[in-house]
Each structure stands twice: as C-alpha cells, then as structure tokens.
C-alpha cells in the first residue's frame, strides 16, 4: 500500500534530512530510490514534490549542493548542513509527538 501524497507532504523535509544524515550526500534520483527501499516500496517521492522541497531546504540553509561531472552529465548532490543536522532531531521529535497525539485522538491504543 502506497501512502497518500497528502500525508507525505508534511513529512517530506523530515524524510530528506534523516536520509541524508544517515547516508550522506545523494542526488535526487538516488534519494528517491533510497526512500523507496527504506519504506519497502510504500513511499514514492515524485519529482514535483521532491525538487521544490530540496531547493527550499537549500535556500533555508538546511542543505548544501555540490555539482559533479559524471561522464558528460552534471549531477547535483545534496548534503545536509550543520543547521540541517540540528533541524533533523527537532523534526523527528515533533513528528513522534504528532504520532502520539493522533494515536490518542484516533484511539489507536498500540501507539499511545
């Protein structure tokens, strides 16, 4: 079962920061594939959602880019910054708190 784009929208920055913090620099397609692998094929990031988020995170100082020539192509790698490393823990804590709150609201006893 794939997760809805609406649910992913609010967690995309958290996902990107955590994956980059854990696995190091990646280019966009590589990031998409890693998330797909980690989620057992239940999360599929689209270019339309991913790239605007990456650009916004770079603008906000959470990511830094590096352009590398691979053969005759340029590949843009994204790397987490020190500010991004600080933000990832805060975002994960906020997400866990949100899950606990939603579990209580929805009476999901296993999560509370």
KABEL-V129559 format. One record per helix or strand of 3 or more residues. SS is the DSSP state (hx for helix, st for strand). FROM is the first residue (numbers start at 0). TO is the last residue. If there is no record, write none. Layout:
ss/from/to
SS/FROM/TO
SS/FROM/TO
This chain:
ss/from/to
hx/4/8
hx/11/22
hx/27/37
hx/46/58
st/62/69
st/72/79
hx/81/104
